[in-house]
Amino acid sequence: MSSADAKPLPFVYQFAAGAVAGVSEILVMYPLDVVKTRIQLQSGTATGDDAYKGMLDCFRKIVKNEGASRLYRGISAPILMEAPKRATKFAANDSWGTFYRNLFGQEKMNQSLSVLTGATAGATESFVVVPFELVKIRLQDKAQSHKYNGMVDCVTKIVKQEGPLTLYQGLESTLWRHILWNAGYFGCIFQVRALLPAATDKKGQITNDLISGAIGGTVGTILNTPMDVVKSRIQNSPKVPGQVPKYNWAFPALGTVFREEGFGALYKGFTPKVLRLGPGGGILLVVFTGVMDFFRGMREGK
């Protein structure tokens, strides 16, 4: 029996497996996230060392001008975030899947339920990640990172200078980003698994998970990158009393970016993002299913 068909484990096991999967993925792929954020925050008028011609140019300039360690700047926030974020993603996906199967009287998951379940799990996940995402964005941005001496200092200054609710700035755009990504990710995983030959051994299962997870991550990235761009802009806009931020709500911000910078700007940072979340989606699924199999074996061995 494949992991996809195995009986779900209790919530605590899903949470732990999601946490291990998330931290594994972030340790491998984080530099691509730094590059993605820098490119997304870049304005159309950037010049000199602040102007990036693409992913490789951004990598080169960061390493040359700021040092290789800058590629891991702000990683403490996502490391702390990844455990609850990915744990919530997979645990919520399973819990919502059970809820929707019962609601619609379906014994097994189907394509429509997989998309609906993924979207709802993404919305659930958003409430966990927003404060961590905001701190990460502020620490990754070259123009703002000098203001903060690390994650704790960043949180303290944001709360003191801009108010505690600022930590949830960008919640709406984050909701849309995660709804779109998770709907694409879990919907594709279901469909691709159904199309692939059934795995007959552990190696085949890992291969299927890598393929379906990578395709799911790629499709999710295509769907949610515009919302990710505006989320980065919104969360990187400090609150100034008496001033309305240029980027405030998701859809008006989409219109502003499109009007001022063109359609291509809505996919800024797409290459490093898809290189991270395509393979990263495969890593997530392989590690998650592997840890869940380990837990199943441990419980059955009692």
Solvent accessible surface area in square Angstrom, and as a share of the most:
residue,aa,sasa,rsa
1,M,188,0.84
2,S,41,0.26
3,S,17,0.11
4,A,56,0.43
5,D,103,0.54
6,A,16,0.12
7,K,166,0.70
8,P,64,0.40
9,L,17,0.09
10,P,63,0.40
11,F,120,0.50
12,V,97,0.56
13,Y,36,0.14
14,Q,9,0.04
15,F,75,0.31
16,A,37,0.29
17,A,0,0.00
18,G,0,0.00
19,A,18,0.14
20,V,72,0.42
21,A,0,0.00
22,G,0,0.00
23,V,44,0.25
24,S,35,0.23
25,E,0,0.00
26,I,2,0.01
27,L,98,0.49
28,V,95,0.54
29,M,18,0.08
30,Y,0,0.00
31,P,21,0.13
32,L,29,0.14
33,D,6,0.03
34,V,1,0.00
35,V,0,0.00
36,K,9,0.04
37,T,0,0.00
38,R,8,0.03
39,I,16,0.08
40,Q,0,0.00
41,L,28,0.14
42,Q,30,0.13
43,S,57,0.37
44,G,65,0.62
45,T,117,0.68
46,A,32,0.24
47,T,108,0.63
48,G,55,0.53
49,D,75,0.39
50,D,72,0.37
51,A,25,0.20
52,Y,20,0.08
53,K,188,0.80
54,G,28,0.27
55,M,36,0.16
56,L,134,0.67
57,D,22,0.12
58,C,0,0.00
59,F,48,0.20
60,R,125,0.46
61,K,25,0.11
62,I,0,0.00
63,V,66,0.38
64,K,150,0.64
65,N,63,0.32
66,E,44,0.20
67,G,28,0.27
68,A,62,0.48
69,S,92,0.59
70,R,63,0.23
71,L,19,0.09
72,Y,92,0.35
73,R,61,0.22
74,G,10,0.09
75,I,38,0.19
76,S,50,0.32
77,A,0,0.00
78,P,0,0.00
79,I,50,0.25
80,L,93,0.46
81,M,3,0.01
82,E,1,0.00
83,A,30,0.23
84,P,36,0.23
85,K,14,0.06
86,R,7,0.03
87,A,0,0.00
88,T,18,0.11
89,K,2,0.01
90,F,9,0.04
91,A,0,0.00
92,A,10,0.08
93,N,30,0.15
94,D,44,0.23
95,S,56,0.36
96,W,79,0.28
97,G,2,0.02
98,T,55,0.32
99,F,99,0.41
100,Y,23,0.09
101,R,53,0.19
102,N,114,0.58
103,L,105,0.52
104,F,110,0.46
105,G,66,0.64
106,Q,78,0.35
107,E,158,0.71
108,K,153,0.65
109,M,51,0.23
110,N,54,0.28
111,Q,65,0.29
112,S,83,0.53
113,L,10,0.05
114,S,6,0.04
115,V,60,0.35
116,L,68,0.34
117,T,1,0.00
118,G,0,0.00
119,A,20,0.16
120,T,27,0.16
121,A,0,0.00
122,G,0,0.00
123,A,24,0.19
124,T,50,0.29
125,E,0,0.00
126,S,0,0.00
127,F,105,0.44
128,V,48,0.27
129,V,0,0.00
130,V,0,0.00
131,P,29,0.18
132,F,58,0.24
133,E,5,0.02
134,L,0,0.00
135,V,4,0.02
136,K,6,0.03
137,I,0,0.00
138,R,0,0.00
139,L,3,0.01
140,Q,0,0.00
141,D,13,0.07
142,K,70,0.30
143,A,72,0.56
144,Q,11,0.05
145,S,7,0.04
146,H,141,0.63
147,K,92,0.39
148,Y,14,0.05
149,N,133,0.68
150,G,22,0.21
151,M,43,0.19
152,V,109,0.62
153,D,35,0.18
154,C,0,0.00
155,V,51,0.29
156,T,75,0.43
157,K,58,0.24
158,I,0,0.00
159,V,53,0.30
160,K,170,0.72
161,Q,125,0.56
162,E,32,0.14
163,G,22,0.21
164,P,88,0.55
165,L,146,0.72
166,T,0,0.00
167,L,30,0.15
168,Y,92,0.35
169,Q,23,0.10
170,G,11,0.10
171,L,46,0.23
172,E,49,0.22
173,S,0,0.00
174,T,0,0.00
175,L,41,0.20
176,W,95,0.33
177,R,18,0.07
178,H,8,0.04
179,I,45,0.23
180,L,54,0.27
181,W,11,0.04
182,N,0,0.00
183,A,15,0.11
184,G,7,0.07
185,Y,0,0.00
186,F,17,0.07
187,G,2,0.02
188,C,26,0.15
189,I,8,0.04
190,F,65,0.27
191,Q,71,0.32
192,V,18,0.10
193,R,66,0.24
194,A,72,0.56
195,L,132,0.66
196,L,40,0.20
197,P,108,0.68
198,A,91,0.70
199,A,38,0.30
200,T,133,0.77
201,D,86,0.44
202,K,104,0.44
203,K,159,0.67
204,G,21,0.20
205,Q,25,0.11
206,I,66,0.34
207,T,61,0.35
208,N,27,0.14
209,D,5,0.02
210,L,79,0.39
211,I,69,0.35
212,S,0,0.00
213,G,0,0.00
214,A,30,0.23
215,I,72,0.37
216,G,0,0.00
217,G,0,0.00
218,T,46,0.27
219,V,48,0.27
220,G,0,0.00
221,T,0,0.00
222,I,81,0.41
223,L,84,0.42
224,N,4,0.02
225,T,0,0.00
226,P,22,0.14
227,M,9,0.04
228,D,0,0.00
229,V,0,0.00
230,V,0,0.00
231,K,1,0.00
232,S,0,0.00
233,R,14,0.05
234,I,3,0.01
235,Q,0,0.00
236,N,23,0.12
237,S,19,0.12
238,P,53,0.34
239,K,88,0.37
240,V,71,0.41
241,P,131,0.82
242,G,90,0.86
243,Q,122,0.54
244,V,128,0.74
245,P,42,0.26
246,K,123,0.52
247,Y,25,0.10
248,N,66,0.34
249,W,148,0.52
250,A,0,0.00
251,F,108,0.45
252,P,87,0.55
253,A,2,0.01
254,L,30,0.15
255,G,31,0.29
256,T,17,0.10
257,V,0,0.00
258,F,111,0.46
259,R,172,0.63
260,E,94,0.42
261,E,54,0.24
262,G,29,0.27
263,F,129,0.54
264,G,55,0.53
265,A,6,0.04
266,L,16,0.08
267,Y,64,0.24
268,K,38,0.16
269,G,6,0.06
270,F,56,0.23
271,T,68,0.40
272,P,2,0.01
273,K,6,0.02
274,V,27,0.15
275,L,78,0.39
276,R,18,0.07
277,L,19,0.10
278,G,2,0.02
279,P,66,0.41
280,G,0,0.00
281,G,0,0.00
282,G,0,0.00
283,I,42,0.21
284,L,1,0.00
285,L,7,0.04
286,V,31,0.18
287,V,36,0.21
288,F,24,0.10
289,T,10,0.06
290,G,28,0.27
291,V,26,0.15
292,M,10,0.05
293,D,41,0.21
294,F,131,0.55
295,F,30,0.12
296,R,34,0.13
297,G,42,0.40
298,M,85,0.38
299,R,96,0.35
300,E,141,0.63
301,G,67,0.64
302,K,183,0.77
